[in-house]
Amino acid sequence: MTDNQVFYRKWRPTRFEEVAGQDHITKTLKRAVVSDRVAHAYLFNGPRGVGKTSTARILAKALNSEITEEGEPVVDSDVSIAIDEGRYMDLIEIDAASNRRIDDIRELQKKTEFRPVSGKYKVYIIDEVHMLTTEAFNALLKTLEEPPPNIVMILATTDAHRLPATVVSRCQRFDFKRLSNEDVINRLIEVCDAEEIETEPAVLEMIARSAWGSLRDAENLLEQLFVSYGQSGENGEPSEITESQARELLGLGDTAISTELATALLAKDAAQALTVINREAQRGADLRALHSGTVDALRVALLLKAGVEDSISEGSEFATTMSAAARPAKLNQILHILTSLGKADMKVSSSSPLPLELAVLQATTNPATNNVDSRRNTEPAANQPQPVNPQAQVSVKPTIGDSEFEKPTQRRDRTPAEEKWDKVIQKTRRTKNRRFAVGPLLRNIQVPEPVEGKISLRFKSNALKNNFMEEMDDKRSKDALKAAITDTYGTELELVIISPREVDKTNNTNTNSTIDSENERSVSQERESAMVRAAMAVGGTIINENQEES
């Protein structure tokens, strides 16, 4: 594997366990290999960049190379190395987009009559199989009905509904799911750690959201950012990729500006919304990015209003602001605003603020005005009904967080707690004795503050916490972190690890776990399980509070 390869090829998974987010598929394939119950045809369906072709190659390795007891191919075997380098004779990959005719499939049929050259199975991977013509599918069907011995065909597609039912019925179908943001972020952390890429915590989250579940797209975006902003500086150290740099390259608007505009729209403050748009237009900001960021913020408000609280990071300033702004608004009002912004044609004239201004004016009118007015026509004239909701004509400032939006273009000063924690991160940025560097992991927690001789680390996900605990199993890493904390805070502090959804009760020693006893679970953690809560509701009790994490 050469160093000049692009990230998505360099970091392509080589074993089943390295395939991110597809455990429901890899476990089944490993069992099939171990039990020697391999099908003659597979159909891998799913979005782009989620591991379909990589899994097909790993399966080809497992069928022809030495395997472990779990069904994993031995990565340093001759067959695995040959497949990784693209020179294995018994693995044939075909791009159906450029080989879609019936003649191409007939040529493939002739080749299947020959036995494998050196391996046990000859594996054919037909990528983008939905691009085949109807005649080509009919020709392929014959091979799927009566496959030659020692032949395995793997069909990969992003559109399984475009395949004939006769073809699908003759394959074992596996549906690859779109990766969650957490799966993407965890993989990017590994890449950043190996490539010595330094980023602000929000950068990887922005990449994951922009990639929409495609790990290949996410790795490409990370490489673009690294090439543009992460090269070594004057002192030989890698430059840290900042949130503003990522927003510029990804074409995303500033969160504070987008949140300010979204809050004004939710308050039906047309004057403030137009002020924000004109201010950004005058300073040359990308109005399409502002439009996109505002829609994203309003989408979060819509989900929060509907009771969906898992759409954003809990406890973030953005979540708090949008939750407060959405609280007085009605669901149909938020829907009306999103519909109005959706009609703004920002592609035609991205430099002119007029399309966005018109959308804002439409969004700040009451969606139920006509129905209200028709009822008010029957009321006495003394009521003086207005044709438009007065709130749309009067500037109403947001009641929560006004000070946060007075100067949205200025970045707030860092708090003393943030400055101290940055020192700890810098001191441990190169601390790595197992798999993970400590510093980058510490960027993914809420900034802690010492309380009664303890300092609590709350990670954004259980996967990040598990990576941290694995590194802390090495005494050298643990001692280096404790030394960095002692040096920064001037006293030795006890480390308390808190799960993402665990209630922070640092004063109660029974609800938190330290590094030395992380495997012990507390009663409050046990009660987080829906099944446990249901059992307790009917009179059940917890008799075993401790359980090893899998």
BELNOR-V885882 format. One line per field, one symbol per residue. ss: DSSP state (H for helix, E for strand, L for the rest). phi: phi as a letter, one per 40 degrees, with the letter a starting at -180 (. if undefined). burial: + if it has 24 or more other C-alpha atoms within 12 Angstrom, else -. A space follows every 10 residues. Layout:
ss: ???
phi: ???
burial: ???
This chain:
ss: LLLLLLHHHH LLLLLHHHLL LLHHHHHHHH HHHHLLLLLL EEEEELLLLL LHHHHHHHHH HHHHLLELLL LLELLLLHHH HHHHLLLLLL EEEEELLLLL LHHHHHHHHH HHLLLLLLLL LEEEEEELHH HLLHHHHHHH HHHHHLLLLL EEEEEEELLH HHLLHHHHLL LEEEELLLLL HHHHHHHHHH HHHHHLLEEL HHHHHHHHHH HLLLHHHHHH HHHHHHHHHL LELLLLLELE ELHHHHHHHH LLLLHHHHHH HHHHHHLLLH HHHHHHHHHH HHLLLLHHHH HHHHHHHHHH HHHHHLLLLL LLLLLLHHHH HHHHHHHLLL HHHHHHHHHH HHLLLLLLLL LLLHHHHHHH HHHLLLLLHH HHHHHHLLLL HHHLLLLLLH HHLLLLLLLL LHHHHLLLLL LLLLLHHHHH HHHHHHHLLL LLLLLLLHHH HHLLELLLLL ELLEEEEEEL LHHHHHHHHH HHLLHHHHHH HHHHHHHHHL LLLEEEEELL LLLLLLLLLL LLEEHHHLLL LLHHHHLLLH HHHHHHHLLL LLLLLLLLLL
phi: .cccccdccc bccbbdcccc gbcccccccc cccccfbccc abbbbiccgb hccccccccc cccbbcbccc gccccccccc cccccgbccc bbbbcccbbb ccccccccdc cccccdcbcc bbbbbbcfcc cccccccccc dccccbcccg bbbbcbacbc cccccccccc bccbcccccc dccccccccc cccccfbbbc dccccccccc cfgccccccc ccccccccbb cccccgcccc cccccccccc gbcccccccc cccccccfcc cccccccccc cccgcccccc cccccccccc ccccccgcbc cbccgccccc cccccccccc cccccccccc ccccccccac cccddccccc cccccccbcd cccccccccd cccfcccbdd ccbbcbcdcb gdccbcbccc cccccdcccc cccccccbcb cabbbbccdd cccbbcccbc bfgbbcbbcc accccccccc cccccccccc cccccccccg acbccbcbcd bcccbccbcc bbbcccbccc cccccccccc cccccccbhc bcbbcbaccc
burial: ------+++- ++++++++++ ++--++++++ --+----+++ ++++++++++ ++++++++++ +++++++--- +++++---++ ++++---+-+ ++++++--++ +--++--++- -+---+--++ ++++++++++ +++--+++++ +-++--++-+ ++++++++++ --++--++-+ ++++++++++ ++++++++++ +++-++++++ ++++++++++ ++++++++++ ++++++--++ -------+-+ +++++++-++ ++++++++++ ++++++++++ ++++++++-+ +---++++++ ++++++++++ +++++----- ++++---+++ +++++++-+- --++++++-+ ++-+-+---- +++-++++++ +++++++--- ---------- ---------- -+----++-- +---+----- ---------+ ++++++++++ ++--++++++ ++++++++++ ---+++++++ ++++++++++ +++---++-+ ++++++-++- --++++++++ -+-+-+--+- +++++--+-+ +++++++--- ---------- ----------
